[in-house]
Amino acid sequence: MSAAQPVPRIGLTWLLVAQVLVILPHLPHLPLWIVGLWLGCAAWRLQIFLMRAEFPSVWVKLGLMLAVLGGVFLSRGSLVGMEAATVLLVAAFIIKLVELRTKRDALVLILLGFFTVVTGYLFDDGILAALYSLLPVTVLLAALIGLQQSTFAARPWATLRLAASLLLQALPLMVLLFVFFPRMGPLWALPLPGDKSITGLADSMAPADIAELSRSPELAFRVSFDGTPPPRSQLYWRALTLDRFDGRRWSQAEIVAFAPPPRWQARGRSLDYEVIMQPSAQRWLFALDVATTDLPDTRLLGDFRLQRARPVQRPLRYRVTSWPEALREPQASPLLRRALQLPAQGDPRSRAWAAELRAQYGQPDELVRALLKHFREQPFRYTLRPPTLGADSIDGFLFDTRSGFCAHYAGAMVFVLRAAGIPARVVAGYQGGEWNAGGGYLQVRQFDAHAWVEYWQPERGWTSVDPTFQVAPERIELGLEEALGEERSFLEDSPLSLLRYRQIDWLNRLRLSWDELNYDWQRWVLGYQGERQLEVLEGWFGRIHGRDLALALVGGGALLLGALALWLFKPWRRTRDGCLRQFRRFERLLARHGVHRAPGEGARSFAERACEVLPDQADAIRAFVAAYEVQRYGGQPAAPGELRRRLRRVRRSLPWLLG
């Protein structure tokens, strides 16, 4: 193929189809003007093909480039970063179409298409996205074949079938490389695209933030336990600790990250489990108290939360051992004074009530029980639609509205405890989860977001309590949907979510089966990295080293390529043409006597040259070739038996060869 040749019609057709399929999954993450850009460039290229328009000049291409740069800057606010880079790549993939003159240009466009397909995994790496990506890859291969083969000009579906066949033939090699190729760490980390839907806890919390999460069905993480999982009422997944209050919001203190590890004593039964966490763009991890993990660059901070050195930008798999009954920090630490911080002014009624409780109850446990009893016996109500609170939000909630959800109850209780001189703090995370019996794991979603309370007392350390349980125990024991049964506000912003229809048995089974499939995909495909790969390979082959893995990879690849070559070329296969098979035997016979047929040499020329070398056998040689030409080119019915008899005469006339 000459790279300067024009692009054939079949190649251009498949290129246009490939562009549509490549761009389609990117559309939710691209500005709308990209669609207009593609329609304009595709129409222009078709007019060029029909000889109704000219190729763009240098000035027109320069104008298009500047327009694209301006569009990216206006729609993304920058020309730097993952979002802007993705839009620029897709725009280049489109604009290249209008300057498509030769096959070399088409090859560049096809390579751009393959690279653009890969960038789609930055936004969605699920199993459906992976299966869909095979479609544009197949069409790009069809376009590549269309550039090479003019015989496919009138048979576009034959081109597509050949492309699909090539992809299937490459599948064993793809699997081999996936399983055995060593996983190497990235040279740099790419931040998550800003328009990727990432919901989750932030490093500060107002009641409205938890309410927003409670309306989201997005997956937060999955957990599989070694052995029997604990009851749902004990599943409090700590994410972060909030110990600073400004009158409206609770936030975490930065000093915690630099504090020494907390002091604690293991007691009771430990829990071993594995977590697969979804990207959160945050550094904290989810775990039950008190958690230990061997995940690199992860440590237990002074407020008992697990935190990594870098944000979680991709699904993260880690193992944890937790001690739910551990004694946490029985002796006072320098951080304890932060658990007493309150604004200088505000919420006077709550402060006065705290002073009354402190005078009435001498021990922290007694005061806490009195608070919980107050929440249980007074007409408090659990709702995701609480009334608006004024400047003194704690007073308004405790004495006026008495309606709210976990963030209201946890924040109000911590405020009263601190005002009474008892160190306390808000813990934000998730509570509960849905058990998938088929897969044997727990799935925790954003609507499971929850806030509860920790208070400290000498010799006993930190103790966790949940005031929400006093108002809506069904929220803790059954879940958010049951707690909001009368209100009917569960996932009201997501009417198409299958989670809203869990009462329909067959639909719920279908949803759980699909989630189980995605869980296996995440564990065995997306999670097949680094340590997991070594763990699987050592389970198969025992202790292995990098050199052994490289040799196995090279050797296995050679065997696979050899088997594929044998299957493609089939050297053992006999030709179905009997006349041609006899002529090849004739060639091999004369070659043993020193007469070799030259490439492209005709049968008659070869025979005449053989007669000059073997004059005594000239008659037998000419008789065989004459019979071959009559049967091969004379239109007569093939008679391999006649050719075999004439070939035996040639063989008998030739002298014996010894050695």
N, C-alpha and C positions, 0 to 999 in steps of 0.2 A: 504494500500500500504506500503510495506517495502522500506525504503529509500535505503537499500543496494542492492536491486534488479537491474539487468542490465536494460539498457534503451531499450525499445521495438522499433521495426523498425518504426512504425508509428510515435512515438514521435521524433525519430532522423530525419526522413524525414521532418516533419514540422519545426523542429529546424533549419535545413539547409535553408529551404525556408524563415523562419523568419529572419535569419541573413542577407540574401540578401535584403529583404524589409526594414529592419532597417537601414542598412548601406547606401543604395542607396541615400536618400536625403542628407546624410552627405558628399558624395563624392566631391562636389565642394569645401569643406572646409577641406579636408584631403589630406595628401601627397599621391603620387601615389603608394608608396610601400605598403600601406594598402591593395590595391587590390591583389597584389602578396601574401601578408601574408594570406589573406582569402583563396585564391585558394589553397595555399600549405596546410593550416590547414584542409580545407574541404576534399581535396584529401587524406590526411593522415588519417583522421577519417573514411572515407569510406573504406580504406584498412584495418583499424583495425576491422571494422564491418564485412568485408569479410574474416577475419582471415588471412590476408596476411601481416600484420605488427603488431608490438608490441606497447604498450603504451609508451610514452616517459619517459625516466629515469629522476631522479632528476637533473642530470647535463645538460641534454638536455633542460629541462624546465628553468633552470637557465640561460642557454645560450640564449634561446629565449627571456627571460625577459630583459637581458642586451642588446640584439640586438634592442629590441623595445625602450628601454630607449635611446640608442644611436641614433636611427632613429628619435625619437621625438626631441631630442636636436639639431640634425643637421638640421632638417626641420623647426623647430619653434624657434630655438635659445635659448630655455629655457625649464626647466621642471616644471616651475611655471606659473600660469596664466590660463585664460579660454581656450585659444587655445590649449595649451599643455595638459590641463586636459581632453579636449574633445577627442584628439587623443589617450591619454592613456586609456580612458574608452572604446573607440571602439576597441583598440588593445587587451585589457583584455577580451572583449566580444568575440573576435575571438580566442585568444589563449586558452581560457577555453574549446573550442571545442575538442582539441586533448587529454585532460585529462578527458574526459567525460566517466566515468566508470559506475556510478550508477545513480539511479533516484534522489538522493540527489544532485549530480553534475548538473543534468539537471534542477532541480528547481533553483539552483543558476544562471545558465545560462539564464533561462527565466526571473528571476528578473532583471538581468543585462540588458536584452533586453528591458524590460519596462522602465528602467531608461534611456537607450540610446535613446529611442523614445522621451522622454521628452526633452533631450538636443537639439533635432532638433529645438525646438522653440526658442533657443537662436539665431539661424541664420535666421529663417523664421517663422513668426507667422501669415501669411496670411490665407485666407480661404481655398485655395487649399492645403496648408501644413497641416491644421487641418483635412481636409477630407481624405487626404492620410494617415495620422497617424492612422486612424481607421483600415487600411488594415494590417500593421504589428501587431497591437494589437490583431486583430482577429486571425491571424496566430499563435501568441504566446499563445493565449488561446487554439487554436487547439492542439498545442504541449503539453500544460499542460493536456488537456483531454486525449491525446494519451498516456501520462505516466500513467494515472489512469485506463484506460479501455482496456483490452486486446481484448474485443469483437469487437473493431473498427479496428483490425489489417488489415483486408481485405477491410475496407470501409473508406478510407481517406476522401472522400467528406462528409460522414456522420459526421465525426469529425468536419470538417470545418462548416457544417451547424449548429451543436450544439453550436459551439463557437459563431457564428453569432447570434444565438438565445439568448444565455446568454447575449451578449452585448446589444441587443435590449431590453431585460428585465431590464437591469441596466440603460437604458436611462432615464426613469422617475426620478429615484433617482439622477442621474447626474444633470438633469435640476433643481431639487429641491435644491440640494446643491449649485449649481451655483448661483441661485437666492437669497437664504436666508443665506448661510453660511457667517458669518462676514469676511470682508476683513481686514487682519492684515498687517501692514507695515513690510518690510523685515528686518531681523536682520543685514544684511550687504548688500552692493551694489556690484554687479558684473559688471566689465567694459565690454564694448562691445568687441567682438572678433575682433582682428586686421584685419582679412581677410574678415570681413563683409563689403560689399560695402557701405561705407558712403561717400557721396559727399556733399559738401556744402562750405559755406564761412569759411575762416580761420581768425585768428586775425591780419593778415597782407595781403596786396593786391599789386600785380603787375598786369599790364594789361593782361599778359598771364594767370593769375589765373581766371579772369572773362571769358576769352575766353574759357578756359577749361570747366567751368561750363556751358557755353552757348551751349556746345555740348552734354550735359547730359540730358536725359529725366526723370531722377529720380524725384520722388515726394518730395517736401520740406515740404508743409503743406496744409491743407484745412481750409476753413473759411466759416462759415454760419452766415449771418447777421440777426439781429432782425429788420425786415422791409426791405425797399428798399435799395439795396446796392448802394454805390456811383459810379459815372462813372469810367471807367477803367483808364482814365488819372489822377485820383486822388488817385490811389491805389499805394502808395509808402510805402512798408513794411520795416521799419527800423530794422536792425539787430545789427549793431555796427557802431561806429564813428571812423574814422581814422584821427588823427591829427598830426602824426609825419612822416616826409619825410626824407629819407636818400639819395636821388638822384635817386633811382631806385624803392623803395617799400614804400608804405604807411602802417602805423601800428598804433595801438591804444596805448594810454598812460596808464600805470598801475595806475597812480595816480588817475584816474577817479573813480576807484572802491572804493577809500577811501574818496572821496569828499562828502560833504553834499548834500542832494537832491537838484535838480535844482529848481529855482523859476520860476513859470509860472502862468498865469491867464487864466481861462477857458473863451472862447468866442465862439459864434455861436452854431450850433447844434452838439450834441454829437452823436457818433456811438457806438452801443452795438453789439458785435459779439462774436462768439466762434471759437477758433482755435484748431485744432488737428495737432500737430507738429510731424514730423517724427524724429527718433533718429538722433542726430547730433554730439554727444560727445562734445558739446560746452555748455556754460552756458547761452548764450543770447537767448532771445525769440523774436518772430516776432510780430510786431504790427504797426499800424498807429500812427502817432504823434497826440497829446501827449497822452500816454497810461497810464491807471491805471488798476490794477488787484488785486483781493483778493487771488491770488494763494499764498500758504504759502512759506516762504523762498525766496520771490521774491520782488525786489524793483526797483525803477526808479533811475538810476545812474545820475551823473552830466552831462552826454552828452545826456540825454533823451532816453537812451536805457533801456529796461527791461532785468534784469539779475537774474538768480537763484543762490542759494548758491552752487548747485552741477550741474554737467553736465546732459544733457538730454540723458539718456541711453536707454530709451524706449519711445514709442509713448506717448505724453503728451497732455492732454486736459485742456484748461484753457479759462476763459471768460475775456474779455477786454472791457473797455469803453475808447474811444479815442475822443480827441477834436482837430480836424484838424485845426481849426482857432485860436487856443490858442496863446496867447502872450508869447513867450519863452524867459525868462531871459532878461528883458529889461535893467537891471542894470549890470554893469561889475562885473565879478567874478574873483577870483584868477586864475581860469583855462583859462581865456581868452588869456593870453600871449602865451599859447601853440598853439593857432590858428594863430600865426604869425611866428612860427618856420620855418626856411629854412636852408639848408646846407650852410656852409660858402662860398663855391665856386660852380661853375657849372652853366650851362645854361645862359651865359651872354646876349644873344640876348633877351631872355624872360625878364630878369631883366630890360634891357634898355627899352623895349617896355612898361613894367609896369610903369616905371618912366614917360614916355611920356603920358600914359593914366592918371596917377595921376595928372600931371600938366594941362592936358586938361579938366578933369572932377573933379569938386570939391567935389561932393557928391557921396557916395558909390553906391546909386541906379543908378546914371547916368553912372558910370563906368561899373557897371554890365550890364546895357542895351547895352552899347557900345560893351562889350565883346560878348554878345549874338548875336548882329547884325553882328559882325565880323564872328562868326561861321556860321550864316545863309547865308551871302552874298558871302563869300569866297568859293573857290572850295574844301570844306572839303567833305570827303566821309566816310560813315558808312560801316565797313567791319569787318569780323572775321578773315581776312587774311591780316593783315597790314604788311608793310615792317619792317624789323629789324631796330631798332633804336640804335644809338651809345651811347657813354658815356653821352652826353648831351641829354637825352631823351626828355625833354620838348621842347628844341630848335628844335630838329629833327622833332618832331610831328607838332609843330605850324608853322614852316617856310619851311620845306622840304617835308615830306611825305604827311601830311594833310589827312592821312587815319588811321582810328582806330575805336574803339567802345567806350562804355560808360566810361570805366576806363581811356582811353586816354583823353577824353574830360573833365571829372570831375577833374582828376589830373592836367591837364594843366591849367584849369580855377582857381583852388585853388592856384596853384603856382603863377600865375600872380596877383591874388587878394592880396596874402600875400606880394609879392614883392612891391605892391602899398600901403602897410600899412593897408589893410582891413583884420580883422580877418576872416578866412574862414577854412573850413574843408571838407573832403570827407565823405559822408555817404554811407555805403555799405548795401545792402539788396536785395529786390526783387521788381519788378514793374509789376503791372497788374495781370494776371492769366486768366485761362479759366473757364467760367461759365458753370456749369452743370445744365441745366434747369430742368431735371428730378428729381435730388436730391436737388435742391435749394441751392447749395453751390459753392464756388470758389475753384479751385485747382491750386496751385502755384507750378511750377516745377523748377528744377535747371536752365534750360535755360532762366528762367525769372530773373536770377540774374542781378543786376543793380547797378550802382553807380551814385550819383548825388552830388550836392554842397549845403552847407549852408554857409551863410556869416552873420556877425553880425554888427549892427549899434546901437548907443545909442537910448534909449527909444522905439525902435522897436524890439530889440532882434534879434533872429536868423530868417532868411528868407531862404526858400528853393528855389533853381532854378535848372533846368535840361538843361545843354547845349546840351545834345544828342537830345532833342526835336527840336532844331533849325536845326539840320543836317538831322535827320531821324524821323519826327513826327509820321510816321506810326509805328515805334518801340513802342512808348508810347500809341498810340490810338488803334492799331490793334494787335501788338505783334511782336516777333522776326522773325517769318516765313515770314511775309509780308515785313519786313524791309530788308530781305536777299533774296527777290524774284529773282532778276537778278543774284545774286551771286550763288544761289543754294547750299549754304553751311549749311543750316538748318539741324541739326542732321545727317550730312554726315557720322559720325562714327557709327550710329545706323540704318542701312538699314532696319532692321526688326521691328523697332518701329512703332506702328500703328499711332503715332502722325504725321508721315510723309505723311499719306494718309487720312488726314481729309477731302479732297475734295471728297472722295468716300462716299456718304451719308450713305449707309447701314452699311459700315464698321465703320464709325465714330459713328453711333448710337450704334452699338455693343460695341465699346470701352467705350463710356460714360455710358452705362448700366452696364458694368462690373465694372467700377470705382465706380459707385453708390453702387453696391453690396459690394465692398470692404470698402467703406465709412461707410455703415451701420454696417458691421462686426466690424470695428474699433470702432465705437461709442458705440454699444450695447453689444459687447462681450469683446474685448480687453479693452475698456474704462469703463467697468462695475466694477469700483473699488471705494473703500472708499466712498467719498462724493456722487458719482453718484449712488451707491447702496442705500444709505440712502435717496437720493432724490426720487428714484423710489419707494422704499418701503413706504415712507411717503406719496407719492401720492396715493398709494393703501389703506393704513391703517391709515393715519394720523400720528400724532406725536408718535414715538415709542422709546423705550429704549433698551439697550443691553439685559436686562433680558427678556423682552417680545420677542425679536428676537430669543434668545436661546430657550425659551419655545416653540415658534412656530416651530422652526426647529426640536426640539426633537419630538413634537407632530405630525407634518406633516410627519416626517420620520417613526414614529411608524405606522401611518395610512397607509402610502404607503407600508411598509413592510408587514403589515397585509393583505392588499388587494392583494399584490403579492403572499403571502402564500396561500390565499384562491383560487387564480386563478391557482396556481401550483398543489395544493393537491385536490381541488374540493371535499370537504367532503360531499357535497350534491349529488354527482354523484353516480348513481346506477350502479353496475356492470352489464355487458351484459351477464354474465354467470348465467343463471337461476338456475342451480343446486347448484352452489356455493352460490347464494343469499339465497336459502332455507336452506342450511346447516348453514349459519351464523345466521339465525333466530332460528334454532335449538340450536345453541350455546348460544344465548342470553336467550332462554327459560329455559335451564337447569341452566344457571348462576343465574337466579332469585331464583332457588331452591337449591342453594348452591354448584353446581357442575361446576367448572370452568376448561376450557380446558388449559392445560399447553402449553407453547411455544414449538413448534415442535412436539407436540403429534399427532399421527395419529387418523383418524376418528374411527377406530375399537377399539383402546385402550381407547379412550375417552368414547366410548359407553359402554365398559365393566366396566369401573370404575363408570359410571353413574348408571349402573344396580345394582352394589353393594350398592350404596347409596339409590337408588329408586327401590327396588326389585319388588314392585307391578306394576311398569310401564316397566319392563324389556322387555316384548314381543314387546310392541309398539316401544321402543327405538331401539331394534335390527332390527325390520322390517324397520324402517326408514333408518338406517345406511346401511343395506344390499341393499336397493333400490338405495341409493345414490352411493354406490361403483360400482354397476352394471352400472349405467348411467354415472358415472364420469370416470371410468377406464376400463369398459367392452367393450367399442367400440360401444355401442348401441346408437341410437338417444336419445337426451336429452328429458325428459318428466317432466318438472317442475310441471305440474298439478298432476301427480302421487305423487311426493314428497310433494306437498301441502296437499293432502288428508292424507298421512301418518303422516305429522306434526300435522294436526288437531287432529288425534287420540291420539298422545302423549300429546297434550295440554289438551284434555278432560280427559285423565286418571290422570293427575296431580291434586292435591288438590288446592283449591283456596288459594291465599295468600292475607291476609288483613294487611294493614299498611306497 
